Amino acid sequence: MLSAQNEPKKLLAIFAHPDDEQSVAPLLVKLVEEGVEVTLVIATDGRLGVNEYNDNKAGVGLANIRRKEMMCAADILGVKLIHLDYHDQLKAAEGFDGHVPHAQKLILELKNIIDKVQPDAIITWGPDGVTTHMDHRLVGASVTQVFVSQKWKNSMKLYFFGVPSDMLGSQKVKTLRGQERSFLNVQIPFTWDQYDKAYQSLLCHESQYPAEVVMKMKEDRKSFGNRIYLRQFMSSKKVKNRLF
């Protein structure tokens, strides 16, 4: 029987849509290979993920397709999958009475998942959401709210995925989605074999990316190097009584 000291570490990776896991997929592959128990939580069903590559219609049919694609990708990555069934945009089009109960339900369900899994670390979106997508930012904010809402029994850590500003082009793009490199205080290398496996999993998301698009993305992403950049959520243990 394993002692508490020898039990495998646990990671929760929490993202918005089926295919969002690709941002950290090489790291997920690496951690699985190292014996970490990785659980991937996808919050939305992907029902609005229409694009120019196919003639899928938004709705339940597309959500069913994307759920199968997500299962395929999770199987290749070697992670446990928890795929929730929240609507894309979390019913924002339905106004306050549609959106707010939906978003609150998500926060409470994420708390239940974190309580059950008791992870050593969580990775999610930061305030930029990488693309400024409303679902990315809201899921990241929801995870953060759960994290700061109580004192946890174990010393779990919270990390936000990030992209160094110096890897991006215009000042506009840097402002919208970049982080100054000194804020990205965790930088984890991966091998190119792990990278290949990550992009093999992206091929599962056929409704979003034809194979030729995946191959182009794979080549383009190489310019960022073989590291995943994260920013650890940290707070001072010292209470201050002034701002300056």
C-alpha positions in Angstrom: 0.0 0.0 0.0 1.4 3.4 -0.9 2.0 5.8 1.9 0.8 9.4 1.5 4.4 10.4 0.7 4.6 8.0 -2.2 1.1 8.6 -3.7 1.3 10.1 -7.2 0.8 13.8 -7.6 -2.5 15.0 -9.0 -3.1 17.7 -11.5 -6.4 19.3 -12.6 -6.3 21.1 -15.9 -9.5 23.1 -16.3 -10.4 24.8 -19.6 -13.4 26.0 -21.4 -13.9 24.2 -24.8 -13.0 20.9 -26.3 -9.6 21.5 -28.0 -8.6 24.2 -25.4 -6.4 21.6 -23.8 -4.0 21.9 -26.7 -2.4 25.0 -25.1 -0.8 22.8 -22.5 -1.1 19.4 -24.2 2.7 18.8 -24.4 2.9 19.4 -20.6 0.0 17.0 -20.0 1.8 14.3 -22.0 5.0 14.9 -20.0 3.3 14.7 -16.7 1.4 11.5 -17.5 4.7 9.9 -18.6 6.1 11.0 -15.2 3.3 9.2 -13.3 1.2 12.2 -12.4 -2.6 11.6 -12.2 -3.9 14.2 -14.7 -7.6 15.0 -14.8 -8.8 17.3 -17.6 -12.0 19.2 -17.1 -13.7 20.8 -20.1 -16.5 23.1 -19.0 -18.6 23.6 -22.2 -20.1 21.4 -24.8 -18.7 23.2 -27.8 -22.1 23.7 -29.4 -21.2 27.0 -31.0 -18.0 25.9 -32.6 -18.9 26.4 -36.2 -16.2 27.4 -38.6 -15.2 27.6 -42.3 -13.8 24.1 -42.5 -17.2 22.3 -42.5 -20.9 22.8 -42.7 -21.8 21.8 -39.1 -24.7 23.7 -37.6 -24.5 25.1 -34.1 -26.5 23.1 -31.5 -26.8 19.7 -29.9 -25.6 17.8 -32.9 -22.3 19.6 -32.9 -22.0 19.3 -29.2 -22.3 15.5 -29.5 -19.6 15.5 -32.2 -17.2 17.5 -30.1 -17.8 15.3 -27.0 -16.6 12.3 -29.0 -13.7 14.3 -30.4 -12.7 15.3 -26.8 -12.8 11.6 -25.7 -10.5 10.7 -28.5 -8.0 13.4 -27.6 -8.1 12.6 -23.9 -7.4 8.9 -24.7 -4.3 9.9 -26.7 -3.1 12.3 -24.0 -3.6 9.6 -21.4 -5.7 11.8 -19.1 -8.9 11.3 -17.2 -11.6 13.4 -18.8 -14.5 15.2 -17.0 -16.5 16.8 -19.7 -19.2 19.1 -18.3 -22.3 20.2 -20.3 -22.4 24.0 -20.0 -23.3 25.9 -23.1 -20.7 27.9 -25.0 -20.8 31.5 -23.9 -22.5 30.2 -20.7 -25.9 31.4 -22.0 -24.8 35.1 -22.2 -27.2 35.7 -25.0 -30.1 35.0 -22.6 -29.2 38.0 -20.4 -28.9 38.1 -16.6 -31.5 35.5 -15.8 -30.0 33.0 -18.3 -26.3 33.6 -17.8 -25.8 34.2 -14.1 -27.5 31.0 -12.8 -25.5 29.1 -15.5 -22.2 30.7 -14.5 -22.9 30.2 -10.7 -23.7 26.5 -11.3 -20.4 26.1 -13.0 -18.5 27.7 -10.1 -20.2 25.4 -7.6 -19.6 22.3 -9.8 -15.9 23.2 -10.2 -15.7 23.4 -6.4 -17.2 19.9 -6.1 -14.7 18.6 -8.6 -11.7 20.2 -6.8 -13.1 18.8 -3.4 -13.3 15.3 -4.9 -10.0 15.2 -6.7 -7.9 17.1 -4.1 -5.3 18.0 -6.7 -1.7 19.1 -5.8 -1.9 21.7 -8.7 -4.4 23.3 -11.0 -3.8 24.8 -14.4 -6.3 27.1 -16.0 -6.6 30.3 -18.1 -5.4 33.6 -16.8 -7.2 36.9 -17.2 -6.1 37.2 -20.8 -7.7 33.8 -21.8 -5.0 33.7 -24.4 -7.5 34.8 -27.1 -9.6 37.1 -24.9 -12.4 34.7 -25.5 -15.2 35.3 -22.9 -15.5 31.6 -22.1 -11.7 31.3 -21.5 -11.6 34.3 -19.2 -14.8 33.3 -17.3 -13.7 29.7 -16.7 -10.3 30.9 -15.5 -12.0 33.4 -13.2 -14.4 30.8 -11.9 -11.5 28.4 -11.0 -9.7 31.3 -9.3 -12.7 32.2 -7.3 -13.1 28.7 -6.0 -9.4 28.6 -5.2 -9.5 31.8 -3.1 -12.9 31.1 -1.5 -11.5 28.9 1.3 -8.4 27.5 3.0 -7.7 24.1 1.5 -6.5 21.1 3.5 -3.6 20.4 1.2 -1.2 23.0 -0.2 -2.5 23.0 -3.8 -1.1 25.4 -6.2 -2.9 27.4 -8.9 -1.2 28.2 -12.3 -2.3 30.3 -15.2 -1.2 29.4 -18.7 0.6 32.3 -20.4 2.4 33.4 -23.5 5.5 35.7 -23.1 4.9 39.1 -24.6 8.2 39.1 -26.4 7.0 36.1 -28.5 4.1 38.1 -29.8 3.9 40.7 -32.6 2.3 44.1 -32.3 1.9 46.1 -29.1 -1.9 45.6 -29.4 -1.5 41.8 -29.3 1.0 42.0 -26.5 -1.5 44.0 -24.4 -4.4 41.7 -25.2 -2.8 38.4 -24.5 0.9 38.6 -23.5 2.7 38.5 -20.1 6.0 40.1 -19.4 8.3 37.2 -19.0 9.3 37.9 -15.4 5.7 37.2 -14.4 5.8 33.7 -15.9 7.6 32.2 -12.9 7.2 28.5 -14.0 8.7 27.5 -17.3 8.6 23.7 -18.0 10.4 22.1 -20.9 9.0 19.2 -23.0 10.5 16.9 -25.6 9.6 17.0 -29.3 8.2 13.4 -28.9 5.8 14.8 -26.3 5.0 17.6 -28.7 4.3 15.2 -31.5 1.9 13.2 -29.3 0.1 16.5 -28.3 -0.5 17.3 -31.9 -1.6 13.8 -32.6 -4.3 14.4 -30.1 -5.4 17.6 -31.8 -6.1 15.6 -34.9 -9.1 14.2 -33.0 -10.8 17.6 -33.2 -11.8 17.2 -36.8 -14.8 19.5 -36.6 -12.4 22.3 -35.7 -9.2 21.6 -37.5 -8.6 19.6 -40.8 -5.4 17.6 -40.7 -3.5 20.2 -42.9 -4.5 23.0 -40.5 -3.2 20.9 -37.6 0.1 20.4 -39.4 0.5 24.1 -40.0 -0.3 24.9 -36.4 2.3 22.3 -35.3 5.0 23.9 -37.4 4.1 27.5 -36.4 4.0 26.6 -32.7 7.6 25.4 -32.9 8.8 29.0 -33.1 7.7 29.3 -29.5 10.2 26.7 -28.4 9.7 23.6 -26.3 8.5 25.2 -23.1 5.1 25.7 -21.4 4.9 29.0 -19.6 2.9 29.4 -16.4 2.2 32.1 -13.8 1.7 30.8 -10.3 -1.1 32.6 -8.4 0.6 33.9 -5.3 -0.4 36.1 -2.3 1.7 37.6 0.4 1.5 35.9 3.8 2.1 39.3 5.4 -1.0 41.5 6.0 -0.3 45.2 5.3 -2.1 48.3 6.5 -1.3 50.6 3.6 -1.0 50.5 -0.2 2.4 52.2 -0.7 
